[in-house]
Amino acid sequence: MTEACIVGWAHSQFGKLEDPDVESLIGKVAGAAIADAGIDPTEIDAVFVSLFNNGFSNQDFPSSLVMQLLPELRFKPATRYENACASGSAAVYGARDYLAAGRGRFALVVGAEKMTATPGARVGDILLNAAYRKEEGDIPAGFAGVFGQIASQYFQRYGDQSDALAAIAAKNHKNGVDNPYAQMRKDLGFDFCRNVSEKNPYVAAPLKRTDCSLVSDGAAAMILTNEDTARSMNKAIRFRAAVHVNDFLPISKRDITAFEGAAKAWHMALEQAGMKLEDLSFVESHDCFTIAELLEYEAMGLTPAGQGARAVLEGWTAKDGKLPVNPSGGLKSKGHPIGATGVSMHAITAMQLAGEAGAMQLPKAERAGVFNMGGAAVANYVSILEPLR
């Protein structure tokens, strides 16, 4: 069986956009990704749409919205995927499975979300749908409160890690300056991220505003095909490995200071790829909150448990470090339109590996890891990507 390859992509700006709805956002990227792949819309065999929604929009059932812009896709199968903040990766993996089954040759994956039109308090409540409401529904500050509790427990076990969290935020904001799609292209610096201030208050102690990803609108799209077809195309980024692992939803059933599902997914993906972590040139990782990126260092095996701070404080994860993490600026700088995030992470990684990342481009981009998660390390997706040729 040949592996799936990414052969085209498109990415909107992330942020508070004038687009009125998800339909408009999908329209920005779907046709552009098809054009980037150098194929005709009629060659698309199936559509895979990622949307979290859960109340952000009255218009649910988005799978056929792409046909508003591309009527050539009428009568093609189209399916909506939702797996919390990992909805985008769920759609990508659905497209991979479709191609692996030999059901078609080209698959269009689109991820989108319109969040900023929703009042702030309502946003927090909607995001709690990605937690276990029976136990976590009344946590103050919504989903930020869930990760605030995770950070508090980690601090109690391993000591105050505020310096490390500030360093992660500062690193990602510095990287985001070079990302033309990023919602916040401003180097905030360590001191601003480290200190509580009127502009950087606590959101869910010990997490401050700079520890939390942004409420965003945006969309991203990709074209996937089989490896045999990809060999004749202008560019092709192959999945060397792709692993999906789910864990318990309630944080009470897990040691939440250890992202065990994420660790298992990383271990399985590296084993599937026949690689070690040090073989990767960089990683795009799911930094919905800075404490998440810290725990992901440990989950991927970059440091032992309790020592994730070393990775950022000693510069390992900087752009010029031994394993750059989030050279795009991550969710922290780029923004986090839920349904678009997983597709965006794969698309931006493909840009790097194809040498098309512009100012974001790393001098060495040979193999990469993508970690996208839904909930607090509940739905865990790890992809290992490399150029086909």
C-alpha positions in Angstrom: 0.0 0.0 0.0 1.3 3.4 -0.9 1.1 6.2 1.7 -0.9 9.4 1.3 0.8 12.6 0.3 -0.1 16.3 0.6 0.2 17.9 -2.8 -1.4 21.3 -2.4 -2.5 23.7 0.3 -4.0 27.0 1.1 -4.2 29.0 4.3 -6.2 32.1 5.3 -5.2 34.8 7.7 -6.1 33.9 11.3 -7.6 36.5 13.6 -10.8 38.6 13.9 -11.8 38.4 10.2 -14.6 40.3 8.4 -15.8 37.0 6.9 -19.4 36.7 8.1 -19.5 32.9 8.4 -17.9 29.5 8.0 -19.1 29.3 4.4 -17.1 32.4 3.5 -14.0 31.0 5.2 -14.2 27.7 3.5 -14.6 29.6 0.2 -11.3 31.4 0.8 -9.2 28.2 0.9 -10.9 25.3 -0.9 -10.5 26.5 -4.5 -7.0 27.9 -3.7 -5.8 24.5 -2.4 -7.0 22.8 -5.6 -5.3 25.4 -7.7 -2.1 25.1 -5.7 -2.1 21.3 -6.4 -2.4 22.1 -10.1 -5.6 20.0 -10.7 -9.1 20.7 -11.8 -12.0 20.8 -9.3 -13.6 17.9 -11.2 -10.7 15.7 -10.2 -11.6 15.9 -6.5 -13.2 12.6 -5.5 -14.3 13.3 -2.0 -14.4 16.2 0.5 -13.5 16.1 4.2 -14.6 19.1 6.3 -13.4 19.9 9.8 -15.7 22.1 12.0 -16.0 22.1 15.8 -18.9 24.5 16.0 -20.8 23.3 19.1 -22.7 26.7 19.1 -20.3 29.1 17.4 -22.7 29.1 14.4 -26.3 28.4 13.8 -25.4 26.9 10.5 -24.2 23.4 11.3 -24.0 20.5 8.8 -21.1 22.1 6.8 -20.0 19.2 4.6 -21.7 20.5 1.4 -20.9 24.2 1.9 -17.8 23.9 -0.3 -20.2 23.2 -3.2 -21.4 26.8 -2.9 -18.1 28.0 -4.3 -17.2 24.9 -6.3 -20.3 23.5 -8.0 -18.1 21.0 -9.8 -18.1 19.0 -6.5 -21.8 18.4 -6.5 -22.6 14.8 -6.0 -19.2 14.0 -4.6 -19.2 12.4 -1.1 -18.5 15.0 1.6 -18.3 14.4 5.3 -17.9 16.6 8.4 -15.4 15.6 11.1 -15.4 16.7 14.7 -13.0 15.7 17.4 -12.7 18.8 19.6 -9.5 20.8 18.9 -8.2 17.8 16.9 -11.1 18.0 14.4 -8.7 19.1 11.6 -6.4 16.0 12.1 -9.5 13.8 12.2 -10.5 15.1 8.8 -6.9 14.6 7.4 -6.8 11.1 8.7 -10.3 10.4 7.2 -9.0 11.5 3.8 -5.9 9.2 4.3 -8.1 6.2 5.0 -10.3 7.0 2.0 -7.3 7.0 -0.3 -5.8 3.9 1.3 -9.0 2.1 0.7 -8.6 2.9 -3.0 -11.9 4.7 -3.2 -10.5 7.7 -5.0 -7.4 9.5 -6.2 -7.7 13.1 -4.9 -9.2 14.2 -1.5 -9.9 17.8 -0.5 -9.6 18.5 3.3 -10.9 21.8 4.6 -10.9 23.0 8.2 -12.6 26.2 9.4 -14.1 28.0 12.4 -15.7 31.4 13.0 -15.3 32.2 16.7 -14.9 36.0 17.2 -18.6 36.8 16.5 -19.5 34.9 19.7 -19.5 36.8 23.0 -16.5 36.0 25.2 -18.4 34.3 28.0 -20.2 32.1 25.5 -16.9 31.2 23.8 -15.7 29.9 27.2 -18.8 27.9 27.7 -18.7 26.4 24.2 -15.1 25.3 24.7 -16.0 23.5 27.9 -17.9 21.1 25.6 -14.4 19.6 25.0 -14.2 18.8 28.7 -16.1 16.3 30.8 -19.0 18.5 31.8 -20.3 16.1 34.6 -17.1 16.9 36.6 -15.5 19.9 34.9 -18.4 22.0 33.7 -18.3 24.3 36.7 -14.6 25.1 36.6 -14.1 28.9 36.7 -12.7 30.5 33.5 -13.9 27.7 31.3 -11.4 25.6 29.4 -8.6 27.9 30.6 -9.6 26.9 34.1 -9.1 23.2 33.2 -5.5 23.9 32.1 -5.0 26.2 35.0 -5.8 23.2 37.2 -3.3 21.1 35.2 -0.6 23.7 35.7 -1.3 24.0 39.4 -1.0 20.3 39.9 2.3 20.2 37.8 3.7 23.1 39.9 2.8 21.3 43.1 4.6 18.2 42.0 7.6 19.7 40.2 7.9 23.3 41.5 6.9 26.7 40.1 7.4 26.6 36.3 6.4 30.2 35.6 9.7 31.0 34.0 9.3 28.1 31.6 5.8 29.0 30.6 6.8 32.6 30.0 9.7 31.4 27.9 7.4 29.2 25.8 5.0 32.2 25.2 7.9 34.5 24.3 9.4 32.0 22.0 6.2 31.4 20.1 5.3 35.1 19.8 8.8 35.8 18.5 8.4 33.0 15.9 5.0 34.3 15.0 6.4 37.6 13.7 7.6 35.7 10.6 4.3 34.0 10.0 2.1 36.0 7.5 -1.0 34.0 8.6 -0.6 34.7 12.4 -3.2 36.5 14.3 -0.6 38.2 16.6 2.7 39.1 14.9 4.4 40.8 17.8 7.5 39.8 19.8 6.2 40.3 23.4 9.4 39.4 25.1 10.0 37.3 28.2 9.5 40.0 30.8 6.0 40.9 29.5 5.0 37.2 29.4 6.5 36.5 32.8 4.9 39.3 34.8 1.3 39.9 35.8 0.1 43.3 34.6 -3.0 45.2 33.5 -2.4 44.0 30.0 -1.4 40.5 31.1 -3.7 39.5 34.0 -4.3 36.1 35.4 -6.9 34.2 33.4 -6.9 31.0 35.4 -3.9 31.1 37.9 -1.1 30.3 37.4 -2.0 30.9 33.7 -1.9 34.5 32.5 -3.3 35.9 29.3 0.0 35.3 27.5 -0.3 31.6 28.4 -3.6 31.2 26.5 -4.1 30.8 22.8 -6.3 33.3 21.0 -10.0 33.2 20.0 -9.8 33.2 16.2 -11.4 32.9 12.8 -9.7 31.2 10.0 -9.5 28.3 7.5 -6.9 26.0 5.9 -7.2 23.4 3.2 -5.1 20.6 1.6 -5.2 18.2 -1.3 -4.2 14.6 -0.6 -3.5 11.9 -3.1 -1.8 8.5 -3.2 1.9 8.2 -3.5 1.9 6.9 -7.0 0.0 9.9 -8.3 2.0 12.3 -6.2 5.3 11.3 -7.9 4.2 13.1 -11.0 3.1 16.3 -9.3 5.0 19.5 -8.6 5.4 18.9 -4.9 4.5 16.0 -2.5 4.9 15.6 1.2 4.4 12.1 2.4 3.1 10.7 5.7 5.8 8.6 7.1 3.6 7.8 10.0 0.1 8.7 11.3 -1.2 7.6 14.7 -4.4 8.4 16.6 -4.8 7.6 20.3 -7.7 8.5 22.5 -7.7 8.6 26.3 -10.3 8.9 29.0 -12.3 12.2 28.9 -12.5 13.0 32.6 -9.2 14.4 34.0 -10.1 12.6 37.3 -9.4 9.2 35.6 -5.8 10.2 34.6 -2.6 11.6 35.9 -3.1 14.9 34.2 0.4 16.1 34.8 1.5 13.4 32.3 -0.1 13.4 28.8 -0.1 9.6 28.6 -2.2 9.4 25.5 0.1 11.9 23.7 3.1 9.9 24.9 1.7 6.7 23.5 0.8 8.4 20.2 4.4 9.8 19.9 6.0 6.4 20.7 3.8 4.6 18.2 4.4 7.2 15.5 8.1 7.2 15.8 8.1 3.4 15.9 5.9 3.3 12.8 8.3 5.7 11.0 11.4 3.7 12.1 12.8 6.9 13.5 13.9 8.5 16.8 12.9 12.0 18.0 16.3 13.4 17.2 15.7 12.5 13.5 13.1 15.2 13.2 14.1 18.7 12.0 11.2 20.4 13.8 7.8 19.8 15.5 4.5 21.7 15.2 2.8 21.1 18.6 -0.5 21.9 20.1 0.2 24.8 22.4 -3.4 25.8 23.2 -1.9 26.8 26.6 1.8 27.1 27.4 1.5 24.3 30.0 0.3 22.1 27.2 3.5 22.6 25.2 5.6 22.0 28.4 3.9 18.7 28.9 4.2 17.8 25.3 8.0 18.1 25.5 7.8 15.3 28.1 5.3 13.3 26.1 7.4 13.3 22.9 10.4 12.2 24.9 12.4 15.4 24.6 12.9 15.4 28.4 12.0 13.1 31.3 8.9 13.8 33.4 9.1 17.0 35.4 12.0 18.4 33.4 10.2 19.9 30.4 11.4 23.4 31.5 14.9 22.5 30.5 13.9 22.2 26.8 12.8 25.8 26.5 15.0 27.5 29.1 18.1 25.9 27.6 17.1 26.9 24.1 16.5 23.4 22.7 13.1 24.3 21.2 14.1 27.7 19.7 14.3 28.0 15.9 18.1 27.5 16.2 17.8 24.8 18.9 18.3 21.1 18.5 14.6 20.5 18.0 12.6 23.6 17.0 9.1 23.5 18.3 6.4 25.7 16.7 8.6 27.7 14.3 5.2 29.0 13.0 4.5 30.6 16.3 2.1 27.8 17.2 -1.5 28.3 18.3 -0.2 30.9 20.8 0.7 33.4 18.1 -1.0 32.0 15.0 -4.4 31.7 16.7 -6.6 28.7 17.3 -9.8 28.6 15.1 -10.7 25.1 16.4 -11.8 23.4 13.2 -9.0 24.8 11.2 -6.1 24.1 13.6 -5.2 20.5 12.7 -5.4 21.2 8.9 -3.3 24.4 9.5 -0.6 22.5 11.4 -0.2 19.9 8.6 -0.3 22.6 5.9 2.3 24.8 7.5 4.5 21.7 8.2 4.2 20.8 4.5 5.2 24.4 3.5 8.4 24.0 5.6 9.2 20.6 4.1 8.6 21.9 0.6 10.8 25.0 1.2 7.8 27.3 0.7 7.5 28.7 4.2 8.9 32.1 3.3 10.2 34.1 6.3 9.3 31.1 8.6 11.5 28.8 6.6 14.0 26.8 8.7 17.5 26.2 7.2 17.0 22.4 7.8 13.5 21.0 7.1 13.9 17.3 6.2 11.4 15.5 8.5 8.8 16.9 10.9 6.4 15.9 13.6 2.9 17.3 14.0 1.0 16.8 17.3 -2.6 18.0 17.4 -4.9 17.1 20.4 -8.5 17.4 21.3 -9.4 18.2 24.9 -6.8 17.9 27.6 -4.7 15.2 25.8 -7.9 13.1 25.1 -7.8 12.8 21.2 -4.1 12.7 20.3 -2.8 12.7 16.7 0.8 12.4 15.7 2.0 12.7 12.1 5.5 12.2 10.8 6.0 14.0 7.5 8.8 14.2 4.9 9.2 15.2 1.3 8.4 12.3 -1.1 11.4 13.2 -3.2 
